[in-house]
Amino acid sequence: MKKLIASTIFAAISASFIFASGVENKTNLSTGYLRNPSRNTENERPEAAFYNIAGTAFLKEGLWIGGGNQFVFKEYSNKLDTNNSYSALGIKDYEATDDTNVYLYPDLNAVYKKGRWSIFSNFGVYAGGGSLSYENGTSATTLMFLKGSDSMLQAAATYEAAAVSASDKKTEYLTKYQQATAAATAYAQAGDAAKAAEYASQAKEAYLYSQKFVDLEKNSLGLSTEYKEASKASKAMAKNHSLDVTSITYGLQLGAAYLVTDWLSLSAAYRYTIGTQDMTLKCNDSTFKAINKSNKISYDAVGYGQSMVFGIHAKPPVVPKLDLSLQYQTLSRIEYNVDNVKGDIAQYYDIKNDKNFRTDLPAVLNLGAGYHVLDNLYVSTSFNYYFNDFAHQDSILSETDYDNSWEVALGVDYRFCKYVGASIGASYGNQGTTDTSNSSFNPVLDNVVIGGGFEIYPTDKLTVSLSCLYANYFDTDYYLGSKSDSTKTVLSKDVINAGIGITYHFN
C-alpha cells in the first residue's frame, strides 16, 4: 500500500508536462525546438544559449535578443484495467482524461558577441510547465484511497487488539493491587508493620502499572476510532473526487563562451532553478467533508537547485562547413519543502508540513553534428543522454527509480530566399520508465516527434518564427504496486505544440 501511495504522490508532484526524455528534463526549451527538434549544433541564432552554449561564440557580433511562447494542446489519459476487480467495493474500471491546454509557456534569451567572446543568458521552463485537471480523479488516486481505506481498517483492528490486550493487563494489575492492599491491611491489623509496608509497596507498584495500561487502552481505542473514521473518508474519496496538479520549474542561466581558435570554442554557464508544485484533491461527499474538516486534501512545495553547463563547439578546418558540438549539464539537486497542507486525513498518507524530498534534474550529455550541404541548406543530427540513475527523483514518501534514457533527432533548415526560411525535423525518445515506474497523471511514454515551421525575415535584423510540433506517443501498461495486485493502468496521451518567436539583432 505504501508503494502505491508513493507512486501516486510522486506522479503528482513531478509531472513534466510536455517533452522530457529524461523523465524530468525538458527539451522544448524554446520555440525553435518545435520547428526542428535537432538543436544541438545551433550557432546562428541566440537560442544556442539553451542548446549549444559554445555555439554562441560563432554568432555575428552585436546584441541578440530572442523570445517566444508556446501553446500546448494536450490530452492525457489513464485507464484502469483490472477486469472490474474492485466493483464489489463500488469502483468500476474507467478512463480518466485531462485536456487542460497551456497558453503561456515563455522563453527568453540574450547573447552579446564581441571579438572572441560571447556572454549569454536565458530564462525558460526546465521542467513541468503546466496544469493537469482530472474532474473524476485518476486510476492512481482511486486505488490509493481505496487501498488506503483498507489499510486504515487494518490499523484500526490492530489498535483495537492492543486496547483489548491493555484492558486485560489493566485488570490483571488492578487485581494485584486489590490483593496487595488487602494483605497490607491484614498485616497492619495483626501488628506486623514490616509485612504491611511490603505489601503496601507492592500495591502502589501494581496500581501505577495498571494506570499505564489504562492510558494505553484509552489511546489505542482513540486511534482505532480515528483510523476507522479516516477509512470512511478515504473510501468516500475513492468513489468520487477530482484532482488538480500544477508543476513548474523555472530556470535562469548565465554564461560565457570563448573562441580558442577560429574554429574551436569553449563555454561554461551557471544555472539556477526554482521549482513550484501544488496538488489539490477534492471530494464533496458529506461523510468525507465531516471527517476531513474540509472538502479537500492539498499541499504546496517549493524547491531550489543549482547546476553548471559546459560546452565545446568545433568547425574542423579539414572538413569545411561541418559543425560538431558537445555539451554537458551537471545534475541539479532540487530539494522541495512541503507547506500549506490542508485536510485532516492528509496525515494518514504521510503528507505533512515541513517535510523535504528531492526531485532532481538529472545530468545530461548533448552531442550534435551538422553540415551545410549548400549555403542555404543545413542538415543536423542531435543525441541526448539522460543520467537518471544518478539522480534522486523522490516523492514526499519514498524513492522512485528510473533507468537512463535517450533521444535522437534529425533536422533540416532551408532558406528559400532573403525573406523566408523553413525547417523540419523529427526525433525518437526512449524513456527511462518501467511498467512499475511511470505516472498515471502525466504519462511518460516513448515517442516520435515531428516538427516544422517557417522563419520570416522582414529586415536583416528581425526574425519572426512560426512553428508547430506533433508528438506521437506509444501507449503503455503501468502497474501500480505489482502485477499480482491486478492494478493495471493503460497510459496514453496526445500533444500538439504551436509556437511563435521573435529575434532581433542589434549591431
N, C-alpha and C positions, 0 to 999 in steps of 0.2 A: 504493500500500500504506500509506504514511504517513497519507493522508487517511482510509483505512478504520480504522486503529488509533485515530486521533484521534477519529473519530466514535464508535467503540465505547467508549473510555475516558470520553469526555465524557458519553455516555449513562449510564454507571455512576455517575459522581460527582455528577451534577447532577439526580438523579431527584427530581421534585416529585410526591409520591405521591398527591395527592388532586385538588384542582381548582386550576388555575393557567393562566388565560388570558394571563398574561404570561410563559409558559414556566416561570419561577421563582416569581413572586409567588403567594402563596396567597390564596384568597377565603374559604374556610371557617375563618375565624379564631375563630369562636365557634359554639356550638350554635344560636344564633339564626339563623345563615345557613341551616341545614338546614330550619328552619321556614318561612323566607321569604328567598330569595336577594336580594331588593331591600332593602338595608340602609342606603343612603347618606343617608337623611333621618332616621335613628333619633335621637330626642331625648326619649324617655320611659323608656328603660332604660339601665343603665350600660354595656351593650355598645356604646354610642355611642363609648366610649373606643377601640374598634377602628375603626369605620366612619365616624364623623362626629364628630370631636373637638370641633368648635364646638357641636354639639348638646348636649354635657354641661352647658352654661350654662343650658339651659332645663329641666333636671331639677328636681324638687321638692327643697326644702332638706333637708340631712341627709347622712348617710354611706350610700352604696350599695356593697354587696359582692356580686359575682356570680362564678359559676364553673360549669364543666361539663366533660363528657368526651364524646368521640365514639367510636363503634365503627364501624370501616370493614371492610366485606366486599367483597372485590375479586377479580377475575380478569383478569390481563393476558396478552396473547398476541402472539407474533410468529412468523409462518410464513415459512420460507424457500421462495421460489417461483422457482426457476431452471430448471425443467424438468430437474431432476437433472443440471445441468451439471457437478457435481463428483463424480458417482457413481464415475467411474474412480479417484478418489482415496480412495474409501471413505466419502464423505459424500453421503448422500441427503437430498432435501428433507424437512423435518419441521417440526412445530409445537411451539414451546416455550411453556410456560404457567407462571404464578405465581399462586397463590391464598393467599398469606400474609395473614391478616387482622390488623388493627390494633385492639387492645383498650384501649390507653392513648394518648389524644390530647387532652390537657387544655388548658383556657384559664382565665384568672383576670383579673378586672377590678375596679377600685375607683374610686369617684368621691365626692368631698366637695364639696357645693354649699352656699355661704353668700353671701347677698346677690347681688351681680352676678358673683361669682367662682365658678369651679369648679376643683378640682385633681383630676387623674385619673392613673391608671396601669393598665397591663395587662401580662400575660405570656401568650405564646402561641407557636405554631409558625408561623413566617412563610414557611418553605419546607421541602420534604421532608416528613418526618413518619412514616416507617415503614420497613419492610424488604421486600426482594424476594428470593425464593429460587427459582431455576430448577434443578431436580435434574439435568436433562440439558443444561444450558448454554442458550445462545440462538443464534439465527441469526447475530447480530453477532459473538459471541465465536468461534463455529465458523469463520466466514470470516476473522476476524482471525488466528487461529492457523494456519489452512490457508494463507492467503496469506503470513503471516509466515514459515512454513516454506519456502515457495518463494523468498521474498526472501532468506532466510538462505543458501540453497543458492547463489543467485546471488552473494552476498557471498563465500561460501567459494570459488567459482570465480574471482572477481576476485583474492582473496588468493593462490590457487594460481598464477594467471598472474603475479602480482607476484613470487612466490617463484621461478618459472622465470626471469623476467627478471633478478632479483637474482643467481641462480645463474650465469647467462650472464655478467653483469658481474663477478662474483667470479672466474670462470675467466679472463676477459679480463685483469683486473688482476693475478691471480697469474701469468699467463703473462708479462706485462710485468715483474713482479717478478723472475721467474726469469731472463728475458733480461737485465735491467739488472744483476742480481747477477753473472751470468756475464761480462758486459762489464767490470764493475768489477774482477773477479778477474783477467781477462786483462790489463787495463791496469796493474794493480798489479804483475803478474809482469813486464810489459815495462818497468817503471820509470817509467811516466807517472802520477805521483801526482795531477795535476790532473784528468785524464780519469777516473781511478779514483774520485776523490772525487765527480765529477759524476754518474757512473753509480750510485754508492752512494746518492747523494741521491735519484735517480730510483727506485731500488729501494725505498728506505724509503717514498717517497710512494706508489708503486704498492701496497706491502703495506698501508699504512694505509687506502687506498681499498678494497682487497679485503676488509679486515676489516669495513668499514662494510656492505658487501653481504652478508658472512657473517651479520651481525646482522639485516639486513633480510630475508634469506632465512629465517632461523630464526623471526623474529617473524611473518612472513607465513604460514609453514607452521603456526605455533601458532594464529594467528587463523583460518586456514582450518579447522583441526580443531575449534576452539571453535564456529564457526558451523555446521559440519556436525552437531555434537552438539546444538546449540540447535535446529537444524532438525528433528532426530529428535524432540526433546522437544515442540516445537510441533505437529508432525503428530500425535503421540500424544494431545496435549491436545485437538486439534480433533475427534478421533473420540469422546472420552469425557471430559467434565468437568462440573462443577457450578458454579453462580455464586450468591453471596450478596452483597447490597448493602444498606447502610443509610445514609440521608442525612437529617439533621435540622438545621434552622436555627432556634434559639430566639431569641425577641425580647423585650426588656423596654422598655416605653415609659413616659415620664413627661412630663406637660404641664399646661397651664392654659388656661382659656377665660374670656372676659370679655364681659359684656353691655354693649356700647357704648350701645345704646338698648334699650328694652323689646322691640324686635323684631329686633335685629341683634347677633350675637355674632361675636367673632374668637378664634382659638385657635392655639396653637403647641405642639409636643411634640418631645422628643428620643428617638430610638430607638437601642438598642444591640443588635447581633445577634451570636450565636456559632454558627458552622456546624461541624458534625462530619460526616465522611464516612468510610466504610471499605468496602473491597471484598475479597472472597476468591474466588479461582478454585481449584478442587481437581481433581486427576486422580490416580487410584490405579494408573495404568499403571506397571509396573515400570521400563520404559525412561525414562519421564518422571521418576520419583522418583530414579533413579540419577543422571541428568544434572542435574536441578534441585536435588539435595541436600535435597529436601522434596517433599511431595505437593501443594504449593500455591504460588500467587503471591498476595501480598496487600499492602495498604498502608493506612495511616490518613492522614487530613488534617484540619486544623483551621484555621478562618479567622474573622476578626473584622471587623465592619463598624459604621458609624455613619451615621445619616441624620436628617433633620428632616421633620416633618409640619406643614402649615399648613392651617387650615380657616376657612370662613365659613358661617354659617347665618343665614338670614333668614326672618322671618314677616311679609311685607309687610302693613301695615295696610290697604292698598287692596283686598286680597283676603284676607279673614279665613279662617282655617283652612288656609292654604297654607304649605307648607314648601319652601324652596329651599336647596340646600347645594352647596358646592364644597370639595374637599379635594385637596391636592397633596402627594404623598410624594416627597421627593428620592431620587436614586439612592443605594443603599447599596453602597459599594465593599467587597467582601469578598475579601481575598487569602488563599488557602489555602497552607499549608506541608505538604509530604508527609513522612511519617515512618513508621518501623517497617516498611520494605519487606522482604519475605521472598520467597525464591525466586531461584536463580541466574540464571534466564533472564529475570527481570523487566527487567534492564538492556538486553536486546536490544529491548525495547519502550519504552525510554526512561523507565522507571518507576524513579526514584531518590530517595533520601533528600535532604531539604532543597531540593527543587525547589518553586518557587512558581508559582501560577496564580491567576487571578481568575475568580470566578463571582459577578457582581454581582446584586443585586436591582434591576431597572430602576425608574426613576421612574414614578409612576402619577398620573393625573388622575382623580378621582372626582367625578361630578356626580349630583345627585339632585333629585327633585321629588315631593312628597307632598301629599295633600289629604284632610281629614276630610269625607267625603261626609255622614256622620252623626256624632254624638258618639261612637258606638261602632263606626264603620266607617271605616277608613283605607286609602286606596289610594296606592301609591307606585311610582315607577319609578327605576331606577338605571342609570348608564352608567359604565363603567371603561375607560380607555385606557392601555395599557402601552407605554412608550417603549423597546422592546427594542433599537432601532437604536443608542441612545446608551450601551448597557451592554456591558461586556466579559463575555462568557459563555463563557469558555475552558476547555479541558481542561488536563491536565498536558503535553500535546503541542502543541496548536495552537489557533487561534481557530475558533469556530463562529458563524455568522451566523444571526440570526433576524429576521424582519420585525416591525414593531409589531403589536400585537394588541388586541382589544377584546371587551367583553361588555356585554350589555344585559339588564336584568331588570325584571320587573313582579310586584308582590305586593299582597296584601290581608290586613289584620288586622281581625278582628271579635270583639267582646266580647259573648258571649251574655247573660251575667248577672254578678252580683257575683263569682261564684266560678270562672267558666270563660271562656276566650277561645280563639280558633283563628286560624291563619294558613295561607296557601297562597301559593305563588309559583313563578315559572319564569324561566329565563334561557337565553340563547343565547350561546355563547362561540366567537369566531372566533380560532383560534390563529395565532401568527406563524411557523409551520413551513412548510417547503417539502418537496418529495419527496426532497431530499438533506440536509435539516436536521431531524432528529427524534431519537427514542430508541427503540431496539429493546427496551430493558429496561423503560422506563416510557413507553409511547406517549403522545405529546402530540397530542390529537385534538380537532377541532371537536365541540361537544356541545350538547345540550339538557338542561337540568337542571330537575327538578320536585321541589319540597319542600313539606312541610306538617307541622303539628303543633298541639299544644294548650298553653295556659298555664293552670295551676290556681292559684287564689289562696286558700289556706286561711285566711289573715288579710290584713289590709290591708298588712302589712309583708313578707310572704313570698310568693314566686312560684316555682312549680315548672314547668318546661317539659319537654315530651316531643316529640321531633321525628324526622322521617325524610326522607331525600332519595334520589332515584334519578337517576343520570346516564346518559343515553343518548349513547354516543359513536359517531361515524361512522368506519367502517374506512377506512384509507388505505394507499396504497403508499409504501414508503420504500426508496430505493436507496442501498446502502452503496457509496460510491465514485462510480460513474456508471452510467447506464442501459446503456451499452455493455458493462459488466462482467458483465451478467446476474446481479447480486446483489440482486435484488428481494426485499423482505420485506413481508408484509402485516401491518399492525398493527391490533390491536383490544383493547378492554377493556370491562369491566362493573364498576360500582361502586354499592354501596348503603351509605348512611351512616345511622346511628341515633345520637341524642344525648339526653342528659339534663342539664338545667341548673337551678341554684338561685340565686335572688337575694334578698337581704334588705336592707330599708331601715331604717336607724336614724335616727329623727327625734325 
